[in-house]
Amino acid sequence: MVKATFKDDMIKFPFPVSSGLVELEKEVAERVDVKGQRLSLKYEDEDKDLVLISCDDDLKSLASYTTIKLLVHVTGDDRLANETSHGG
């Protein structure tokens, strides 16, 4: 399960991490209505650091979490949504 926060909105949807980062970015972009824009997806790790998901291996490392909480940022937009933490 993925929970993604973009600005003041949160979306929640099932997503198999095996589908990869490109598909995740596409799904998030469609749901928050920013299709065609480059996204940056981050999660908060156990040390409370925001970590960029930059490739499929990064995403696969989160497969053990029951819920992956993401912070969505449109590249070029310097406003970030509220910080979130991961669940699991």
N, C-alpha and C positions, 0 to 999 in steps of 0.2 A: 504494500500500500504506500502511496506517495501523498504527502501533504505539502503543497507548495504555496508559499506566501509571496505575493507580488503587490507592492504598495500596501493598500489597506484590505486587499482581498486574499482569502485562502481558498484553495481548491483541494479536493481530495479525490483520488481515483486509484483503481488497481493498476499496477504496472509491473510486468515481469522484467527484472533487471537484465535478463538475457537478451532483451530486445535491443539494448545498447543506448548509448548517450544520444546519438542523432535522433532516434525515435522518441526518447524522453523529451528532448528539447522541442521536437515537433509537436508532441502531445501537449506540453505545457504552453507553448506559443499559441496553439489553437484555442485552448481553454481560457487563456487570459487575454485573447484577442490582440496579440502582437506578432501575427504571422509575418514572415519575411524579414524579421529583425533578428539580429544575433543575440543570443541569450548567454548569460553567465549563471551557472547553477552552483550553489554552495550549500554545505551542511555544517552543523556545529558538532565538532568531535568531542570525545570524552574530556578533553582539556579545556573545553569551551572556546576553542579556536574555530574561526570560519575557514573551511577548507574548500577550495575550488575543485569541482569534478571536471576534469579536463580530458578524460578518455574512458573507454569502456572498462578498463581494468579498475579505475577509480570507482566506477559505478558498481561493478561486481563485488568490490570489497565491502559494499553496504548490503549485500544480499541477506546477511544474517539478521538484519533489523526487521522487526515486524512492520514498522512504519518508518519511512525515510522522510524527514522533514527538511524541506529545501527552502532556501532563500533565492528568489529569482531576481535577476538584475538584467536590464536591457543594456547591452554594451553601448557606451556613448552617453548613457543616462546616469548621471552621478548620484542619483537618489536611490538608496537601498530601502527595501522593505524592512519591517521589524525583524530583529534577530530571532532565530528559532533554534530549538535544540532537537536532537534526534531522539527517537523512542526506540524501545526494543527490549 
